[in-house]
């Protein structure tokens, strides 16, 4: 049997997310599986606009869960989300999985990037 570290953890992460109504909601997410990431990767690279359009929903449906880790949306339900909540959920999924989405540089990072700064 493979070591548990080779599998997506069952840990549930709580994040406050604004789904577009200006109110922060406490939502729960899990890390995505290798299968979901592969499906997402293939969808993103697809030349078929319908397949490509489902890419974010693949990861949302795999990761968005309740406090116990049970998935809360099917792929079809995730595909039916309005654009603003879909983007907010996708950003939360990326953050839970260690990807900084739309990260704004700190003032120190901006100063270091300034070519006149020596």
C-alpha positions as CSV (number, residue, x, y, z in Angstrom):
1,X,0.0,0.0,0.0
2,X,1.2,3.5,-0.8
3,X,1.9,6.0,2.0
4,X,-1.0,8.3,2.8
5,X,1.1,11.3,1.8
6,X,0.7,10.3,-1.9
7,X,-3.1,10.9,-1.7
8,X,-5.1,14.1,-1.5
9,X,-5.7,14.8,2.2
10,X,-9.2,14.6,3.6
11,X,-8.5,17.8,5.6
12,X,-11.3,20.4,5.4
13,X,-10.3,24.1,5.2
14,X,-12.6,26.9,6.1
15,X,-12.4,30.1,4.2
16,X,-14.4,33.3,4.2
17,X,-15.5,34.1,0.6
18,X,-17.4,36.9,-0.9
19,X,-19.6,35.4,-3.6
20,X,-20.4,38.8,-5.1
21,X,-23.0,40.1,-2.6
22,X,-20.4,41.9,-0.5
23,X,-20.9,39.5,2.5
24,X,-18.2,37.1,3.6
25,X,-19.5,33.6,3.9
26,X,-17.7,30.8,5.8
27,X,-17.3,28.0,3.2
28,X,-15.4,24.8,3.3
29,X,-12.9,23.3,0.8
30,X,-10.7,20.2,0.4
31,X,-7.5,19.9,-1.6
32,X,-8.1,18.7,-5.2
33,X,-7.3,15.2,-6.3
34,X,-4.8,14.3,-9.0
35,X,-7.7,13.1,-11.2
36,X,-9.5,16.4,-10.8
37,X,-6.3,18.3,-11.6
38,X,-5.7,16.2,-14.7
39,X,-9.3,16.8,-15.9
40,X,-8.9,20.5,-15.2
41,X,-5.6,20.6,-17.1
42,X,-7.0,18.8,-20.2
43,X,-10.1,21.1,-20.1
44,X,-7.9,24.2,-20.0
45,X,-5.9,23.0,-23.0
46,X,-8.9,21.9,-25.0
47,X,-9.8,23.6,-28.3
48,X,-13.4,22.9,-27.6
49,X,-14.9,26.0,-26.0
50,X,-17.5,24.0,-24.1
51,X,-14.9,21.7,-22.6
52,X,-12.6,24.7,-21.9
53,X,-15.4,26.6,-20.2
54,X,-16.0,23.7,-17.7
55,X,-12.4,23.8,-16.5
56,X,-12.9,25.9,-13.3
57,X,-16.1,24.0,-12.5
58,X,-14.1,20.7,-12.4
59,X,-12.0,21.9,-9.5
60,X,-14.8,23.7,-7.8
61,X,-17.0,20.5,-7.8
62,X,-14.0,18.4,-6.5
63,X,-13.1,20.8,-3.7
64,X,-16.1,22.7,-2.4
65,X,-17.5,20.7,0.5
66,X,-19.3,20.8,3.8
67,X,-17.6,20.8,7.2
68,X,-17.4,17.0,7.1
69,X,-15.7,17.0,3.6
70,X,-18.8,15.9,1.6
71,X,-18.9,17.5,-1.9
72,X,-21.6,20.2,-2.2
73,X,-21.8,20.6,-5.9
74,X,-21.9,18.2,-8.9
75,X,-20.0,19.2,-12.0
76,X,-23.3,20.2,-13.6
77,X,-24.2,22.4,-10.7
78,X,-20.8,24.1,-10.6
79,X,-21.1,24.7,-14.4
80,X,-24.4,26.5,-13.7
81,X,-22.9,29.0,-11.3
82,X,-23.0,32.7,-12.3
83,X,-19.6,34.1,-13.2
84,X,-18.9,36.1,-10.1
85,X,-19.5,33.3,-7.5
86,X,-17.7,30.9,-9.9
87,X,-14.6,33.1,-9.9
88,X,-14.8,33.6,-6.1
89,X,-15.0,29.8,-5.5
90,X,-12.3,29.1,-8.0
91,X,-9.9,31.6,-6.3
92,X,-10.7,30.0,-2.9
93,X,-9.9,26.6,-4.4
94,X,-6.6,27.8,-5.7
95,X,-5.7,29.4,-2.4
96,X,-6.5,26.3,-0.4
97,X,-4.3,24.3,-2.8
98,X,-1.3,26.7,-2.4
99,X,-1.7,28.8,-5.5
100,X,-1.8,32.5,-4.9
101,X,-4.6,33.8,-7.2
102,X,-4.7,37.5,-8.0
103,X,-2.0,38.1,-5.3
104,X,-1.2,41.8,-5.1
105,X,2.5,42.5,-4.4
106,X,3.4,44.0,-1.1
107,X,4.9,47.5,-1.1
108,X,8.3,46.0,-0.3
109,X,8.0,43.6,-3.3
110,X,7.0,46.6,-5.6
111,X,10.0,48.6,-4.3
112,X,12.4,45.7,-5.0
113,X,11.0,45.3,-8.5
114,X,11.6,49.0,-9.3
115,X,14.5,49.1,-11.7
116,X,15.7,52.4,-10.1
117,X,16.0,50.7,-6.7
118,X,19.6,49.7,-6.1
